[in-house]
Amino acid sequence: MKLFGLQADYVKMLIKDTIETYSGQWRLIHEAIQNSHDAIQLHDGISQGKITIDLHIGTNKVVVIDNGKGIPVEEFPTVFTLGGTAKGDPNMRKILKGSQGVGIKATVFTSEFFEVETNCADGKWSKRIEGCWKFQEPDFNDDIGGPKLQESDSPRFFTKVSYSLYNYSVHDFFREIISDYCSELDIEEIHSGKKLCDLLEIYFRTQTYLGCVQALLGIGEKIKPIRTRVNVILDYPTLEEHRINKIPHCAFLSEEVNHGKTISREFPVTYADFKEIYMSLKKSDKADRFFEHLSAVIENPPDRSIKKILIQKLTKEQSKLFLSKIKLDRNTGKLLLIEDQKKLEKHKKVLERINGIYLLIGPSRYLKKFLHLSTKQLISINGLPTNIGLNPVTSSGKLGYLLNIHFIMDLDTTLGYGKRNIPSVVKGQADAFFADIFSLLTRLSSFVVGERESLEPPEDLWDKEKEYEVYKAPDNTFRNIGLPLKLPPREEQDVICLFHELLSSGKLKGYYPFRASINRTYDALMYVSKSEDGEMPAKISWRDLNFVEFKLRLSEIIEDFENERKSLRDLDLLVVWEDDYEGDKEYTVSSLERDGIEPLPGAQKRIRLATQSCQVIVLKDLLFPSEES
């Protein structure tokens, strides 16, 4: 069997585009476990599914095993040929997580090797392909030949896939998810295997195909229950490699005693049930009041000074409650939820698509500390979690309450290529719905969160003596630099502060801030003057405004680009304290002077990827130019 057939160049282009659509995390694990989930749902001979995931950090290998229906030999091409799929049954679309048959190809064609072993109704077969990541090379041989079907020696069906990605490692995967977890939950270090397993369970149950929202809501009646075991295998070939391959925020993994060990956790394939986590807490760690229905909060607003939490699963019908008016019953003095027919009619189409909603409201610091939850407002599609956010269009000044609201809306629609988008009409309907219910959610949040959160003392105070000693140190170049800032930047806020001090002192001219925000994708919107005097003309166009990002180090924005949190094509200017980028990624950092590019005021460098680029101001080089420059 030829992988590409007659249209080799065209197919290779499609494969390349497909790979670029899927992130490293998705290629490493998401797509393989999606196929395992679907194979179990399609297996009529079992009532309970099981998926085992082996993550070999040391040897950079992933193994995924399931007890699904296996892969019939005639479906062998669907694993390796672009667009092939055996999931076309429309009756199964709401149960199966995949449909287009492209995702696993992003894994196959970025693999050092990809191997399938399977046992199905027809028998058993296996196939291993080496070096598929070289598919664009002229001498790549796409004639792989079909597998040989053999008689099965076991009545149990299964599929086992093993692979190793060439450009994204298991170590990269752990570095990313641990860094994100610690950043979102304000955690400095993970000290034990149990804490690491807590992280893994939350990750797999909220960000992958194993986090079925419908299973959590109890509305996926035809979905077979599945249990998953994740094994983290520290199999570095030598003890020295084990020691030196450290993962930030997780130093305990590289301790000598852990060399060769396996850390495991088993959990059900449902979206994380935070009520279950809450109920397992010690009594002293629980909130003062626990609510399971939003109407109970509205009708009997509790004392604002006590700590409370609301966790509710809402059915399709109950979702209409969010479109209610809040009215005061003059006879009882209670607030009541009253149907708003105008809003119900306005959102009729999206209400038809809603399968259910999962709502959690509580003090943000409490949720982070005890439930390991970083709140988000997202859409899931027929149970499949996505990173598609809901946008509350509001000018009420209550956006801060988003930190207290975890909201998942499960919709009946289709996911686009790469699992990153839904039809724009449906997204617009969902955003309009969320915008209209946001006032009710903020009212709920004010009742639930109250004043307790803001009155709790912060846990991380400045060490005044330590900071003063750093200030007095002889090597502190900022003491007498003539600027209000008295210490070198150590955080992004310091960079922002220093940049604006340079503007106000006149040491940097030509920048006119319009807006700044921590809630937008980029930090600021500015007009940048290119005239010699740095003045802003009387008339400008909206097209003259620029997206500006601040970072402590240049490598941080490269990491954001690679993780697709930000995009180089959108960014006009980056302001950093120092350039620590070692050029080990596909992005290039070069001198504007050497490239013959007219610089923005104070800019010295630019970041490039193909035809995309943005200019960079390195404040350290601006303030303390080296002798060479």
PELIN-V933508 format. One record per residue. N is the residue number from 0. RES is the residue in three letters. PHI is phi in whole degrees, 0 to 359 (none if undefined). NEAR is the number of other ideal C-beta (glycine too) atoms within 10 Angstrom. Layout:
n=N res=RES phi=PHI near=NEAR
n=N res=RES phi=PHI near=NEAR
This chain:
n=0 res=MET phi=none near=13
n=1 res=LYS phi=271 near=13
n=2 res=LEU phi=290 near=23
n=3 res=PHE phi=250 near=18
n=4 res=GLY phi=67 near=11
n=5 res=LEU phi=283 near=7
n=6 res=GLN phi=260 near=10
n=7 res=ALA phi=302 near=14
n=8 res=ASP phi=297 near=9
n=9 res=TYR phi=294 near=12
n=10 res=VAL phi=294 near=19
n=11 res=LYS phi=298 near=19
n=12 res=MET phi=295 near=12
n=13 res=LEU phi=297 near=16
n=14 res=ILE phi=297 near=22
n=15 res=LYS phi=300 near=13
n=16 res=ASP phi=297 near=13
n=17 res=THR phi=296 near=19
n=18 res=ILE phi=301 near=18
n=19 res=GLU phi=292 near=10
n=20 res=THR phi=282 near=17
n=21 res=TYR phi=254 near=23
n=22 res=SER phi=287 near=19
n=23 res=GLY phi=301 near=18
n=24 res=GLN phi=298 near=18
n=25 res=TRP phi=293 near=22
n=26 res=ARG phi=291 near=26
n=27 res=LEU phi=289 near=24
n=28 res=ILE phi=220 near=23
n=29 res=HIS phi=300 near=22
n=30 res=GLU phi=290 near=25
n=31 res=ALA phi=294 near=26
n=32 res=ILE phi=286 near=24
n=33 res=GLN phi=298 near=21
n=34 res=ASN phi=297 near=26
n=35 res=SER phi=295 near=30
n=36 res=HIS phi=303 near=28
n=37 res=ASP phi=290 near=23
n=38 res=ALA phi=296 near=25
n=39 res=ILE phi=290 near=24
n=40 res=GLN phi=295 near=21
n=41 res=LEU phi=271 near=17
n=42 res=HIS phi=267 near=19
n=43 res=ASP phi=286 near=8
n=44 res=GLY phi=272 near=11
n=45 res=ILE phi=229 near=15
n=46 res=SER phi=248 near=8
n=47 res=GLN phi=228 near=10
n=48 res=GLY phi=263 near=21
n=49 res=LYS phi=217 near=18
n=50 res=ILE phi=233 near=24
n=51 res=THR phi=244 near=18
n=52 res=ILE phi=240 near=22
n=53 res=ASP phi=256 near=20
n=54 res=LEU phi=248 near=23
n=55 res=HIS phi=272 near=19
n=56 res=ILE phi=293 near=21
n=57 res=GLY phi=289 near=18
n=58 res=THR phi=260 near=12
n=59 res=ASN phi=55 near=20
n=60 res=LYS phi=231 near=20
n=61 res=VAL phi=241 near=21
n=62 res=VAL phi=232 near=17
n=63 res=VAL phi=236 near=21
n=64 res=ILE phi=237 near=18
n=65 res=ASP phi=226 near=28
n=66 res=ASN phi=255 near=22
n=67 res=GLY phi=282 near=27
n=68 res=LYS phi=285 near=23
n=69 res=GLY phi=78 near=25
n=70 res=ILE phi=244 near=25
n=71 res=PRO phi=303 near=16
n=72 res=VAL phi=300 near=19
n=73 res=GLU phi=289 near=11
n=74 res=GLU phi=267 near=14
n=75 res=PHE phi=310 near=20
n=76 res=PRO phi=299 near=14
n=77 res=THR phi=294 near=18
n=78 res=VAL phi=283 near=21
n=79 res=PHE phi=248 near=20
n=80 res=THR phi=263 near=19
n=81 res=LEU phi=297 near=18
n=82 res=GLY phi=88 near=12
n=83 res=GLY phi=289 near=16
n=84 res=THR phi=204 near=17
n=85 res=ALA phi=245 near=18
n=86 res=LYS phi=243 near=19
n=87 res=GLY phi=272 near=10
n=88 res=ASP phi=294 near=11
n=89 res=PRO phi=297 near=7
n=90 res=ASN phi=289 near=7
n=91 res=MET phi=258 near=14
n=92 res=ARG phi=300 near=13
n=93 res=LYS phi=281 near=16
n=94 res=ILE phi=259 near=21
n=95 res=LEU phi=281 near=21
n=96 res=LYS phi=268 near=25
n=97 res=GLY phi=240 near=20
n=98 res=SER phi=210 near=17
n=99 res=GLN phi=268 near=16
n=100 res=GLY phi=72 near=18
n=101 res=VAL phi=248 near=22
n=102 res=GLY phi=302 near=26
n=103 res=ILE phi=294 near=24
n=104 res=LYS phi=293 near=25
n=105 res=ALA phi=296 near=24
n=106 res=THR phi=283 near=24
n=107 res=VAL phi=304 near=25
n=108 res=PHE phi=271 near=23
n=109 res=THR phi=235 near=23
n=110 res=SER phi=258 near=22
n=111 res=GLU phi=293 near=16
n=112 res=PHE phi=211 near=16
n=113 res=PHE phi=219 near=25
n=114 res=GLU phi=231 near=17
n=115 res=VAL phi=239 near=20
n=116 res=GLU phi=234 near=18
n=117 res=THR phi=212 near=28
n=118 res=ASN phi=230 near=23
n=119 res=CYS phi=226 near=21
n=120 res=ALA phi=298 near=10
n=121 res=ASP phi=278 near=16
n=122 res=GLY phi=146 near=16
n=123 res=LYS phi=234 near=20
n=124 res=TRP phi=204 near=21
n=125 res=SER phi=214 near=13
n=126 res=LYS phi=205 near=19
n=127 res=ARG phi=233 near=13
n=128 res=ILE phi=238 near=18
n=129 res=GLU phi=257 near=12
n=130 res=GLY phi=61 near=14
n=131 res=CYS phi=296 near=23
n=132 res=TRP phi=294 near=20
n=133 res=LYS phi=270 near=14
n=134 res=PHE phi=301 near=19
n=135 res=GLN phi=275 near=12
n=136 res=GLU phi=287 near=10
n=137 res=PRO phi=301 near=5
n=138 res=ASP phi=268 near=5
n=139 res=PHE phi=293 near=15
n=140 res=ASN phi=266 near=10
n=141 res=ASP phi=265 near=17
n=142 res=ASP phi=268 near=8
n=143 res=ILE phi=269 near=17
n=144 res=GLY phi=75 near=8
n=145 res=GLY phi=280 near=12
n=146 res=PRO phi=284 near=18
n=147 res=LYS phi=262 near=11
n=148 res=LEU phi=284 near=15
n=149 res=GLN phi=239 near=13
n=150 res=GLU phi=289 near=7
n=151 res=SER phi=284 near=17
n=152 res=ASP phi=252 near=8
n=153 res=SER phi=214 near=8
n=154 res=PRO phi=282 near=7
n=155 res=ARG phi=271 near=10
n=156 res=PHE phi=276 near=22
n=157 res=PHE phi=194 near=20
n=158 res=THR phi=221 near=23
n=159 res=LYS phi=233 near=17
n=160 res=VAL phi=244 near=24
n=161 res=SER phi=229 near=19
n=162 res=TYR phi=196 near=25
n=163 res=SER phi=217 near=20
n=164 res=LEU phi=283 near=23
n=165 res=TYR phi=276 near=14
n=166 res=ASN phi=239 near=13
n=167 res=TYR phi=203 near=19
n=168 res=SER phi=259 near=18
n=169 res=VAL phi=298 near=22
n=170 res=HIS phi=299 near=16
n=171 res=ASP phi=301 near=17
n=172 res=PHE phi=302 near=21
n=173 res=PHE phi=293 near=20
n=174 res=ARG phi=300 near=18
n=175 res=GLU phi=292 near=19
n=176 res=ILE phi=290 near=18
n=177 res=ILE phi=290 near=22
n=178 res=SER phi=298 near=16
n=179 res=ASP phi=296 near=17
n=180 res=TYR phi=299 near=22
n=181 res=CYS phi=294 near=17
n=182 res=SER phi=294 near=11
n=183 res=GLU phi=292 near=14
n=184 res=LEU phi=257 near=17
n=185 res=ASP phi=57 near=12
n=186 res=ILE phi=252 near=17
n=187 res=GLU phi=278 near=8
n=188 res=GLU phi=208 near=12
n=189 res=ILE phi=259 near=20
n=190 res=HIS phi=255 near=13
n=191 res=SER phi=211 near=11
n=192 res=GLY phi=297 near=17
n=193 res=LYS phi=296 near=11
n=194 res=LYS phi=295 near=16
n=195 res=LEU phi=296 near=21
n=196 res=CYS phi=293 near=17
n=197 res=ASP phi=301 near=16
n=198 res=LEU phi=300 near=23
n=199 res=LEU phi=299 near=22
n=200 res=GLU phi=296 near=21
n=201 res=ILE phi=299 near=22
n=202 res=TYR phi=299 near=21
n=203 res=PHE phi=294 near=24
n=204 res=ARG phi=267 near=21
n=205 res=THR phi=234 near=21
n=206 res=GLN phi=237 near=19
n=207 res=THR phi=234 near=22
n=208 res=TYR phi=295 near=26
n=209 res=LEU phi=278 near=29
n=210 res=GLY phi=262 near=23
n=211 res=CYS phi=285 near=26
n=212 res=VAL phi=291 near=29
n=213 res=GLN phi=294 near=22
n=214 res=ALA phi=297 near=20
n=215 res=LEU phi=295 near=25
n=216 res=LEU phi=285 near=22
n=217 res=GLY phi=75 near=11
n=218 res=ILE phi=248 near=17
n=219 res=GLY phi=265 near=22
n=220 res=GLU phi=298 near=7
n=221 res=LYS phi=268 near=10
n=222 res=ILE phi=280 near=21
n=223 res=LYS phi=290 near=19
n=224 res=PRO phi=291 near=14
n=225 res=ILE phi=225 near=24
n=226 res=ARG phi=246 near=13
n=227 res=THR phi=237 near=24
n=228 res=ARG phi=243 near=14
n=229 res=VAL phi=253 near=22
n=230 res=ASN phi=248 near=15
n=231 res=VAL phi=263 near=22
n=232 res=ILE phi=250 near=19
n=233 res=LEU phi=269 near=19
n=234 res=ASP phi=254 near=16
n=235 res=TYR phi=298 near=20
n=236 res=PRO phi=302 near=9
n=237 res=THR phi=231 near=10
n=238 res=LEU phi=295 near=11
n=239 res=GLU phi=296 near=10
n=240 res=GLU phi=298 near=12
n=241 res=HIS phi=298 near=22
n=242 res=ARG phi=291 near=13
n=243 res=ILE phi=277 near=10
n=244 res=ASN phi=273 near=16
n=245 res=LYS phi=275 near=15
n=246 res=ILE phi=250 near=20
n=247 res=PRO phi=307 near=11
n=248 res=HIS phi=70 near=17
n=249 res=CYS phi=217 near=21
n=250 res=ALA phi=297 near=12
n=251 res=PHE phi=299 near=16
n=252 res=LEU phi=297 near=21
n=253 res=SER phi=270 near=17
n=254 res=GLU phi=293 near=13
n=255 res=GLU phi=303 near=8
n=256 res=VAL phi=296 near=7
n=257 res=ASN phi=266 near=15
n=258 res=HIS phi=298 near=18
n=259 res=GLY phi=85 near=12
n=260 res=LYS phi=277 near=14
n=261 res=THR phi=238 near=14
n=262 res=ILE phi=249 near=19
n=263 res=SER phi=231 near=14
n=264 res=ARG phi=210 near=18
n=265 res=GLU phi=246 near=13
n=266 res=PHE phi=202 near=17
n=267 res=PRO phi=281 near=18
n=268 res=VAL phi=275 near=25
n=269 res=THR phi=219 near=22
n=270 res=TYR phi=301 near=23
n=271 res=ALA phi=306 near=25
n=272 res=ASP phi=269 near=16
n=273 res=PHE phi=287 near=22
n=274 res=LYS phi=293 near=18
n=275 res=GLU phi=299 near=12
n=276 res=ILE phi=295 near=17
n=277 res=TYR phi=298 near=20
n=278 res=MET phi=294 near=11
n=279 res=SER phi=276 near=9
n=280 res=LEU phi=289 near=12
n=281 res=LYS phi=296 near=7
n=282 res=LYS phi=303 near=5
n=283 res=SER phi=291 near=5
n=284 res=ASP phi=265 near=11
n=285 res=LYS phi=280 near=16
n=286 res=ALA phi=288 near=19
n=287 res=ASP phi=290 near=12
n=288 res=ARG phi=222 near=16
n=289 res=PHE phi=239 near=14
n=290 res=PHE phi=249 near=21
n=291 res=GLU phi=242 near=12
n=292 res=HIS phi=209 near=14
n=293 res=LEU phi=297 near=24
n=294 res=SER phi=295 near=15
n=295 res=ALA phi=294 near=14
n=296 res=VAL phi=286 near=23
n=297 res=ILE phi=294 near=19
n=298 res=GLU phi=286 near=15
n=299 res=ASN phi=227 near=12
n=300 res=PRO phi=306 near=16
n=301 res=PRO phi=283 near=16
n=302 res=ASP phi=306 near=12
n=303 res=ARG phi=292 near=13
n=304 res=SER phi=274 near=10
n=305 res=ILE phi=257 near=12
n=306 res=LYS phi=274 near=18
n=307 res=LYS phi=227 near=22
n=308 res=ILE phi=210 near=25
n=309 res=LEU phi=238 near=24
n=310 res=ILE phi=227 near=22
n=311 res=GLN phi=218 near=19
n=312 res=LYS phi=258 near=19
n=313 res=LEU phi=248 near=20
n=314 res=THR phi=284 near=14
n=315 res=LYS phi=304 near=17
n=316 res=GLU phi=292 near=10
n=317 res=GLN phi=293 near=16
n=318 res=SER phi=300 near=21
n=319 res=LYS phi=295 near=17
n=320 res=LEU phi=302 near=18
n=321 res=PHE phi=294 near=26
n=322 res=LEU phi=265 near=21
n=323 res=SER phi=278 near=19
n=324 res=LYS phi=269 near=13
n=325 res=ILE phi=258 near=15
n=326 res=LYS phi=233 near=11
n=327 res=LEU phi=269 near=10
n=328 res=ASP phi=278 near=11
n=329 res=ARG phi=294 near=7
n=330 res=ASN phi=284 near=6
n=331 res=THR phi=258 near=9
n=332 res=GLY phi=79 near=7
n=333 res=LYS phi=264 near=13
n=334 res=LEU phi=276 near=18
n=335 res=LEU phi=232 near=14
n=336 res=LEU phi=266 near=17
n=337 res=ILE phi=242 near=11
n=338 res=GLU phi=304 near=12
n=339 res=ASP phi=249 near=18
n=340 res=GLN phi=297 near=10
n=341 res=LYS phi=296 near=10
n=342 res=LYS phi=290 near=18
n=343 res=LEU phi=299 near=13
n=344 res=GLU phi=289 near=10
n=345 res=LYS phi=300 near=15
n=346 res=HIS phi=252 near=22
n=347 res=LYS phi=302 near=10
n=348 res=LYS phi=293 near=12
n=349 res=VAL phi=287 near=20
n=350 res=LEU phi=297 near=19
n=351 res=GLU phi=291 near=11
n=352 res=ARG phi=272 near=17
n=353 res=ILE phi=291 near=23
n=354 res=ASN phi=270 near=21
n=355 res=GLY phi=171 near=24
n=356 res=ILE phi=222 near=22
n=357 res=TYR phi=246 near=23
n=358 res=LEU phi=234 near=19
n=359 res=LEU phi=219 near=22
n=360 res=ILE phi=229 near=27
n=361 res=GLY phi=187 near=29
n=362 res=PRO phi=299 near=23
n=363 res=SER phi=300 near=19
n=364 res=ARG phi=294 near=17
n=365 res=TYR phi=293 near=21
n=366 res=LEU phi=297 near=23
n=367 res=LYS phi=294 near=18
n=368 res=LYS phi=289 near=15
n=369 res=PHE phi=255 near=19
n=370 res=LEU phi=253 near=22
n=371 res=HIS phi=54 near=20
n=372 res=LEU phi=244 near=22
n=373 res=SER phi=258 near=18
n=374 res=THR phi=297 near=19
n=375 res=LYS phi=214 near=16
n=376 res=GLN phi=234 near=17
n=377 res=LEU phi=229 near=19
n=378 res=ILE phi=255 near=25
n=379 res=SER phi=243 near=24
n=380 res=ILE phi=244 near=22
n=381 res=ASN phi=46 near=21
n=382 res=GLY phi=96 near=24
n=383 res=LEU phi=274 near=22
n=384 res=PRO phi=296 near=24
n=385 res=THR phi=228 near=18
n=386 res=ASN phi=257 near=12
n=387 res=ILE phi=280 near=18
n=388 res=GLY phi=274 near=13
n=389 res=LEU phi=262 near=20
n=390 res=ASN phi=249 near=14
n=391 res=PRO phi=277 near=22
n=392 res=VAL phi=281 near=10
n=393 res=THR phi=208 near=14
n=394 res=SER phi=240 near=6
n=395 res=SER phi=280 near=10
n=396 res=GLY phi=76 near=7
n=397 res=LYS phi=252 near=16
n=398 res=LEU phi=296 near=14
n=399 res=GLY phi=301 near=13
n=400 res=TYR phi=291 near=21
n=401 res=LEU phi=301 near=20
n=402 res=LEU phi=292 near=17
n=403 res=ASN phi=257 near=25
n=404 res=ILE phi=244 near=24
n=405 res=HIS phi=252 near=24
n=406 res=PHE phi=222 near=22
n=407 res=ILE phi=240 near=24
n=408 res=MET phi=254 near=26
n=409 res=ASP phi=269 near=29
n=410 res=LEU phi=244 near=22
n=411 res=ASP phi=264 near=14
n=412 res=THR phi=204 near=17
n=413 res=THR phi=243 near=13
n=414 res=LEU phi=271 near=20
n=415 res=GLY phi=277 near=13
n=416 res=TYR phi=303 near=13
n=417 res=GLY phi=85 near=17
n=418 res=LYS phi=61 near=26
n=419 res=ARG phi=245 near=15
n=420 res=ASN phi=209 near=13
n=421 res=ILE phi=234 near=18
n=422 res=PRO phi=310 near=12
n=423 res=SER phi=301 near=9
n=424 res=VAL phi=297 near=10
n=425 res=VAL phi=294 near=19
n=426 res=LYS phi=298 near=18
n=427 res=GLY phi=297 near=12
n=428 res=GLN phi=296 near=21
n=429 res=ALA phi=295 near=22
n=430 res=ASP phi=295 near=17
n=431 res=ALA phi=296 near=16
n=432 res=PHE phi=298 near=23
n=433 res=PHE phi=294 near=22
n=434 res=ALA phi=297 near=14
n=435 res=ASP phi=286 near=18
n=436 res=ILE phi=267 near=23
n=437 res=PHE phi=294 near=25
n=438 res=SER phi=296 near=14
n=439 res=LEU phi=292 near=19
n=440 res=LEU phi=296 near=22
n=441 res=THR phi=290 near=23
n=442 res=ARG phi=296 near=18
n=443 res=LEU phi=301 near=24
n=444 res=SER phi=297 near=23
n=445 res=SER phi=295 near=17
n=446 res=PHE phi=288 near=21
n=447 res=VAL phi=284 near=28
n=448 res=VAL phi=283 near=26
n=449 res=GLY phi=60 near=19
n=450 res=GLU phi=256 near=12
n=451 res=ARG phi=299 near=19
n=452 res=GLU phi=297 near=16
n=453 res=SER phi=289 near=9
n=454 res=LEU phi=273 near=8
n=455 res=GLU phi=292 near=12
n=456 res=PRO phi=293 near=5
n=457 res=PRO phi=296 near=7
n=458 res=GLU phi=275 near=8
n=459 res=ASP phi=247 near=7
n=460 res=LEU phi=269 near=7
n=461 res=TRP phi=294 near=8
n=462 res=ASP phi=268 near=10
n=463 res=LYS phi=299 near=8
n=464 res=GLU phi=297 near=8
n=465 res=LYS phi=298 near=9
n=466 res=GLU phi=295 near=12
n=467 res=TYR phi=292 near=12
n=468 res=GLU phi=295 near=11
n=469 res=VAL phi=295 near=16
n=470 res=TYR phi=298 near=12
n=471 res=LYS phi=281 near=9
n=472 res=ALA phi=300 near=10
n=473 res=PRO phi=300 near=6
n=474 res=ASP phi=272 near=7
n=475 res=ASN phi=281 near=15
n=476 res=THR phi=290 near=12
n=477 res=PHE phi=271 near=17
n=478 res=ARG phi=299 near=12
n=479 res=ASN phi=235 near=8
n=480 res=ILE phi=273 near=16
n=481 res=GLY phi=86 near=8
n=482 res=LEU phi=236 near=15
n=483 res=PRO phi=300 near=11
n=484 res=LEU phi=295 near=14
n=485 res=LYS phi=248 near=14
n=486 res=LEU phi=222 near=15
n=487 res=PRO phi=300 near=19
n=488 res=PRO phi=300 near=22
n=489 res=ARG phi=234 near=11
n=490 res=GLU phi=220 near=10
n=491 res=GLU phi=300 near=19
n=492 res=GLN phi=300 near=12
n=493 res=ASP phi=297 near=17
n=494 res=VAL phi=295 near=23
n=495 res=ILE phi=299 near=17
n=496 res=CYS phi=300 near=16
n=497 res=LEU phi=298 near=25
n=498 res=PHE phi=302 near=23
n=499 res=HIS phi=286 near=16
n=500 res=GLU phi=294 near=16
n=501 res=LEU phi=296 near=21
n=502 res=LEU phi=294 near=18
n=503 res=SER phi=292 near=10
n=504 res=SER phi=277 near=11
n=505 res=GLY phi=84 near=8
n=506 res=LYS phi=285 near=14
n=507 res=LEU phi=223 near=20
n=508 res=LYS phi=236 near=15
n=509 res=GLY phi=101 near=19
n=510 res=TYR phi=248 near=24
n=511 res=TYR phi=233 near=17
n=512 res=PRO phi=294 near=13
n=513 res=PHE phi=259 near=12
n=514 res=ARG phi=220 near=10
n=515 res=ALA phi=217 near=15
n=516 res=SER phi=201 near=11
n=517 res=ILE phi=266 near=7
n=518 res=ASN phi=261 near=7
n=519 res=ARG phi=269 near=11
n=520 res=THR phi=297 near=13
n=521 res=TYR phi=245 near=19
n=522 res=ASP phi=286 near=20
n=523 res=ALA phi=209 near=21
n=524 res=LEU phi=238 near=18
n=525 res=MET phi=223 near=20
n=526 res=TYR phi=265 near=15
n=527 res=VAL phi=241 near=19
n=528 res=SER phi=273 near=19
n=529 res=LYS phi=254 near=10
n=530 res=SER phi=284 near=11
n=531 res=GLU phi=298 near=8
n=532 res=ASP phi=277 near=7
n=533 res=GLY phi=72 near=16
n=534 res=GLU phi=278 near=11
n=535 res=MET phi=266 near=14
n=536 res=PRO phi=293 near=9
n=537 res=ALA phi=295 near=5
n=538 res=LYS phi=239 near=6
n=539 res=ILE phi=224 near=12
n=540 res=SER phi=253 near=6
n=541 res=TRP phi=300 near=7
n=542 res=ARG phi=291 near=6
n=543 res=ASP phi=278 near=14
n=544 res=LEU phi=278 near=16
n=545 res=ASN phi=235 near=20
n=546 res=PHE phi=278 near=19
n=547 res=VAL phi=237 near=24
n=548 res=GLU phi=238 near=22
n=549 res=PHE phi=247 near=26
n=550 res=LYS phi=217 near=21
n=551 res=LEU phi=288 near=17
n=552 res=ARG phi=234 near=18
n=553 res=LEU phi=294 near=21
n=554 res=SER phi=298 near=19
n=555 res=GLU phi=292 near=17
n=556 res=ILE phi=287 near=23
n=557 res=ILE phi=298 near=23
n=558 res=GLU phi=296 near=17
n=559 res=ASP phi=297 near=17
n=560 res=PHE phi=298 near=20
n=561 res=GLU phi=293 near=17
n=562 res=ASN phi=273 near=14
n=563 res=GLU phi=63 near=11
n=564 res=ARG phi=281 near=11
n=565 res=LYS phi=221 near=19
n=566 res=SER phi=232 near=14
n=567 res=LEU phi=299 near=18
n=568 res=ARG phi=294 near=12
n=569 res=ASP phi=271 near=12
n=570 res=LEU phi=276 near=23
n=571 res=ASP phi=257 near=17
n=572 res=LEU phi=212 near=23
n=573 res=LEU phi=243 near=26
n=574 res=VAL phi=244 near=26
n=575 res=VAL phi=231 near=27
n=576 res=TRP phi=283 near=25
n=577 res=GLU phi=218 near=17
n=578 res=ASP phi=262 near=16
n=579 res=ASP phi=251 near=12
n=580 res=TYR phi=288 near=21
n=581 res=GLU phi=265 near=10
n=582 res=GLY phi=72 near=10
n=583 res=ASP phi=267 near=8
n=584 res=LYS phi=246 near=14
n=585 res=GLU phi=282 near=12
n=586 res=TYR phi=278 near=20
n=587 res=THR phi=246 near=13
n=588 res=VAL phi=245 near=18
n=589 res=SER phi=222 near=15
n=590 res=SER phi=279 near=13
n=591 res=LEU phi=296 near=17
n=592 res=GLU phi=296 near=11
n=593 res=ARG phi=294 near=8
n=594 res=ASP phi=278 near=12
n=595 res=GLY phi=73 near=7
n=596 res=ILE phi=259 near=15
n=597 res=GLU phi=292 near=8
n=598 res=PRO phi=278 near=17
n=599 res=LEU phi=289 near=20
n=600 res=PRO phi=308 near=17
n=601 res=GLY phi=82 near=22
n=602 res=ALA phi=287 near=20
n=603 res=GLN phi=241 near=17
n=604 res=LYS phi=224 near=25
n=605 res=ARG phi=214 near=20
n=606 res=ILE phi=258 near=21
n=607 res=ARG phi=231 near=16
n=608 res=LEU phi=214 near=16
n=609 res=ALA phi=57 near=10
n=610 res=THR phi=268 near=6
n=611 res=GLN phi=270 near=14
n=612 res=SER phi=200 near=20
n=613 res=CYS phi=213 near=23
n=614 res=GLN phi=277 near=23
n=615 res=VAL phi=228 near=28
n=616 res=ILE phi=257 near=25
n=617 res=VAL phi=260 near=20
n=618 res=LEU phi=296 near=21
n=619 res=LYS phi=298 near=17
n=620 res=ASP phi=289 near=18
n=621 res=LEU phi=291 near=17
n=622 res=LEU phi=277 near=16
n=623 res=PHE phi=232 near=10
n=624 res=PRO phi=297 near=10
n=625 res=SER phi=288 near=7
n=626 res=GLU phi=298 near=4
n=627 res=GLU phi=296 near=4
n=628 res=SER phi=276 near=8
